Amino acid sequence: MMADTNVKWIAMTDDGIIKQIGNFIKKTRIAKNKTQAQIAEAAGINRWTVSKMENGESITLSLLIQILRALDALYVLDNFTISKQISPLQAVKLQKNERQRASGVTIKNKSKLPNHKSDW
């Protein structure tokens, strides 16, 4: 049986979201074959804090980041990256300015060209 990957975040309570994050921390830690004590030491926190998080209790954002770093799981924060988006109007303006054809090179003074004999 596959795990449900469609978590309905909007429908969840804050406590439900915290429990979901704690479950992620626990599953990631176990998949990496690390004990709570090892993660706590790597994060510079006590084991009780890791246990608290895994059991669905609230911790500070700072502590969560330390735990994610210790788990080498900071990739979960990728969704917080802000990417610059342009409006449809700006996109049309940029498209309008794109070249549509090649014009070829026009050389005004051919005497400045190096003498190149053809191999033909």
C-alpha positions as CSV (number, residue, x, y, z in Angstrom):
1,M,0.0,0.0,0.0
2,M,1.4,3.4,-1.0
3,A,1.4,6.3,1.4
4,D,-1.1,9.1,0.8
5,T,1.0,11.9,-0.7
6,N,-2.0,14.3,-1.0
7,V,-1.9,15.9,2.4
8,K,-4.8,18.4,2.6
9,W,-2.9,21.1,4.5
10,I,-5.7,23.6,4.3
11,A,-8.1,21.2,6.0
12,M,-5.7,20.4,8.8
13,T,-5.6,22.1,12.2
14,D,-2.4,23.7,13.4
15,D,-1.9,20.7,15.7
16,G,-2.5,18.3,12.8
17,I,0.2,20.1,10.7
18,I,2.6,20.0,13.6
19,K,2.0,16.2,14.0
20,Q,2.5,15.7,10.2
21,I,5.9,17.6,10.4
22,G,6.9,15.5,13.5
23,N,6.0,12.3,11.6
24,F,8.2,13.6,8.7
25,I,11.1,14.2,11.1
26,K,10.8,10.7,12.6
27,K,10.5,8.9,9.3
28,T,13.4,10.8,7.8
29,R,15.5,10.1,10.9
30,I,14.8,6.4,10.8
31,A,15.4,6.2,7.1
32,K,18.9,7.7,7.7
33,N,19.4,5.1,10.5
34,K,20.0,7.8,13.1
35,T,18.9,7.8,16.7
36,Q,17.2,10.8,18.4
37,A,20.4,11.3,20.4
38,Q,22.6,11.4,17.2
39,I,20.3,14.0,15.6
40,A,20.1,16.0,18.8
41,E,23.9,16.1,19.0
42,A,24.3,17.1,15.4
43,A,21.7,19.8,15.8
44,G,23.2,21.1,19.1
45,I,20.0,20.5,21.0
46,N,18.9,17.9,23.6
47,R,17.3,14.6,22.7
48,W,14.1,15.6,24.5
49,T,13.5,18.3,21.9
50,V,13.8,15.8,19.0
51,S,11.4,13.5,20.8
52,K,9.0,16.3,21.5
53,M,8.9,17.2,17.8
54,E,8.5,13.7,16.7
55,N,5.6,13.2,19.1
56,G,3.7,16.1,17.5
57,E,4.5,18.8,20.1
58,S,5.3,22.3,19.0
59,I,8.9,23.6,18.9
60,T,10.3,26.9,17.7
61,L,11.1,27.4,14.0
62,S,14.7,27.8,14.9
63,L,14.8,24.4,16.5
64,L,13.0,22.9,13.5
65,I,15.7,24.3,11.1
66,Q,18.4,22.9,13.3
67,I,16.8,19.4,13.2
68,L,16.3,19.6,9.4
69,R,19.9,20.6,9.0
70,A,21.0,17.7,11.1
71,L,18.9,15.4,9.0
72,D,20.3,16.9,5.8
73,A,16.7,17.7,4.9
74,L,16.7,21.5,4.3
75,Y,15.4,20.7,0.9
76,V,11.9,20.8,2.3
77,L,12.3,24.6,2.5
78,D,12.6,24.8,-1.3
79,N,8.9,25.8,-1.5
80,F,9.7,29.0,0.4
81,T,11.9,30.2,-2.5
82,I,10.6,33.4,-4.1
83,S,10.9,33.4,-7.8
84,K,10.4,36.5,-9.9
85,Q,7.3,36.2,-12.0
86,I,6.4,38.6,-14.8
87,S,2.9,39.6,-15.7
88,P,1.4,38.4,-19.0
89,L,1.6,42.0,-20.3
90,Q,5.3,42.1,-19.6
91,A,5.8,38.7,-21.3
92,V,4.0,40.0,-24.5
93,K,6.2,43.1,-24.5
94,L,9.4,41.0,-24.2
95,Q,8.2,38.7,-27.0
96,K,7.6,41.7,-29.2
97,N,11.2,42.8,-28.8
98,E,12.6,39.4,-29.7
99,R,14.2,39.2,-33.1
100,Q,12.2,37.2,-35.6
101,R,14.7,37.0,-38.4
102,A,18.4,37.0,-39.1
103,S,19.6,39.9,-41.1
104,G,23.0,38.6,-42.1
105,V,26.2,40.5,-41.7
106,T,26.7,43.6,-43.7
107,I,30.3,44.7,-44.1
108,K,30.8,48.3,-45.1
109,N,34.6,48.3,-45.7
110,K,35.7,45.0,-47.3
111,S,39.3,46.2,-47.4
112,K,39.6,45.6,-43.7
113,L,38.9,41.9,-44.1
114,P,41.9,39.6,-43.9
115,N,43.0,38.0,-47.1
116,H,41.6,34.5,-47.1
117,K,42.0,32.3,-50.1
118,S,39.4,29.7,-50.6
119,D,40.5,26.0,-50.6
120,W,38.1,25.4,-53.5
